[in-house]
Every structure is written in C-alpha cells, then in structure tokens.
C-alpha cells in the first residue's frame, strides 16, 4: 500500500519535472518514511479514540518519539514489523494506564520512571545492524538525549 502511494507521488513529480531521475531514490526513501510515520500516527490516534485515551497517547508519543529517534536500539527490517511492534508498545501503554495505575503507588511508579531514565541516560544511543552510528553521531545523539530527558 505504501509502495503504491509512493509510486504515485514519484510519478507525479517526474511528470511535472519537479524531480530528476538522480534524486528519485532519495525522494522515494523520504516518502516511504513519511508514509510510515503518518500511518503510525493515524493508528495511534485510532487506538486513543477507541480506548478514550487520546490525550494520554499523544503525551506518550510526544516523549517517546523524540527519545526513540535519538536513543537508537533495535530496528525492524520491514516497515510492517515496525508498525506492528510500535503499536503493540502503544497498546501496552494503554493497558498499563488502565491496570497498573490503580495498583501501583505513586512512589513506585516514580522509582520505575527514574530507573528507566537512568538506563536510557547511560546506555543510549545504541547502535544496531539496521542503524550504524559513528563516534561523532553518538556524541550528538547523547547530547540530544540528555536534553530530552532534562525537559
């Protein structure tokens, strides 16, 4: 589905002469990423609406997306795997809101939160097979992670 949308966009730009053949691969890659992000945001919004947790999901994504972008970690080798895993994480977040919030004390939740922050602070960014990062990128990502965690 995403490939068909991207093919249409690339075809239109080629017909309008707004893109040369040498840039087609770059545009194609960018459009695929854009479609993937839009698809995941639409699914997240639908999950939020279905569970009446739209504000909570938007808050979670507002923190999770920037942090995940710079902290690295495992990357799926297929778009559909990324979409499924991302939305399973979101569903677990909704489940946690529904079930764990009532069972855990605020102190325990804060302790878990701070332990997670400490782990991310010291471990990230993480390099994987799908996303290699050099030393300079690692330093830049580390500064961005610190900024995000400090907000």
C-alpha positions in Angstrom: 0.0 0.0 0.0 2.7 2.4 1.0 4.7 1.5 -2.1 1.7 2.3 -4.4 1.3 5.8 -2.7 5.0 6.5 -3.1 4.9 5.3 -6.7 2.1 7.8 -7.5 3.9 10.7 -5.8 7.1 9.9 -7.6 5.3 9.6 -10.9 3.5 12.9 -10.4 6.8 14.7 -9.6 8.5 13.1 -12.6 5.7 14.2 -14.9 5.8 17.7 -13.6 9.6 17.8 -13.9 10.0 18.8 -10.3 12.3 15.8 -9.7 15.2 14.4 -11.7 15.9 10.7 -12.1 19.1 11.1 -10.0 17.1 12.2 -6.9 14.3 9.5 -7.3 15.8 7.1 -4.7 16.2 9.9 -2.2 12.6 11.1 -2.7 11.3 7.5 -2.6 13.1 6.9 0.7 11.7 10.1 2.2 8.2 9.4 1.0 8.3 5.9 2.5 9.4 7.3 5.8 6.8 10.0 5.7 4.0 7.5 4.9 5.2 5.2 7.7 5.1 8.0 10.2 1.6 9.1 9.1 0.3 5.5 9.2 1.6 5.0 12.7 0.2 8.3 13.9 -3.2 7.5 12.4 -3.2 4.1 14.1 -2.1 5.7 17.4 -4.9 8.2 17.1 -7.4 5.5 16.4 -6.2 3.5 19.4 -6.5 6.6 21.5 -10.1 7.2 20.3 -11.1 3.6 20.8 -9.8 3.4 24.3 -10.7 7.1 25.2 -7.0 7.8 25.9 -6.2 10.2 23.1 -4.5 12.8 25.4 -2.5 10.2 27.2 -1.3 8.6 23.9 -0.4 12.0 22.4 1.6 12.8 25.6 3.3 9.4 25.5 4.2 9.8 21.8 5.4 13.4 22.4 8.1 12.0 24.7 8.6 8.6 23.1 9.2 9.6 19.5 12.0 12.2 20.1 13.6 9.9 22.7 13.4 6.8 20.4 14.7 8.8 17.5 18.0 9.6 19.2 18.5 6.7 21.6 18.8 4.0 19.0 18.0 0.4 19.8 16.6 -2.4 17.8 15.2 -1.5 14.3 12.8 -3.7 12.4 14.0 -4.8 8.9 10.5 -4.4 7.4 8.0 -1.5 7.7 5.1 -3.7 8.7 7.1 -5.2 11.6 7.9 -1.7 12.8 4.3 -0.7 12.6 3.1 -3.8 14.5 5.7 -3.5 17.2 5.2 0.2 17.7 1.5 -0.2 18.1 1.9 -3.2 20.4 4.0 -0.9 22.6 1.3 1.7 22.4 -1.4 -0.9 23.4 0.8 -1.9 26.3 1.0 1.7 27.4 -2.8 1.9 27.3 -3.1 -1.4 29.2 -0.6 0.0 31.8 -2.7 3.2 32.2 -5.8 1.1 32.7 -4.5 -1.5 35.0 -1.2 -0.6 36.7 -2.1 3.0 37.7 -4.6 1.7 40.1 -2.4 -1.0 41.6 1.0 0.8 42.0 1.8 3.5 44.4 2.9 6.9 43.0 6.3 6.3 44.7 6.8 3.0 42.9 5.8 4.5 39.6 8.3 7.4 40.1 11.0 4.9 41.0 10.4 2.9 37.9 10.3 6.1 35.8 13.6 7.3 37.2 15.3 3.9 36.8 14.3 3.9 33.2 15.6 7.4 32.7 18.9 6.5 34.3 19.2 3.4 32.0 18.5 5.5 28.9 20.9 8.2 30.1 23.8 5.8 30.4 23.1 3.3 27.7 21.8 5.3 24.8 22.4 5.7 22.0 22.5 2.1 20.9 23.8 1.0 17.5 22.2 -1.9 15.6 22.8 -3.7 12.4 20.0 -1.7 10.7 21.3 1.7 12.0 25.0 2.2 12.3 26.3 5.3 14.1 29.8 6.7 14.2 31.5 8.3 17.2 30.6 11.8 16.2 26.9 10.9 15.7 27.0 9.1 19.1 28.1 12.3 20.8 25.5 14.4 19.1 22.7 11.8 20.0 24.0 11.7 23.6 23.6 15.5 23.9 20.1 15.4 22.4 19.1 12.5 24.7 20.3 14.5 27.8 18.3 17.5 26.5 15.1 15.4 26.1 15.5 13.8 29.5 16.1 17.1 31.2 12.8 18.6 29.8 
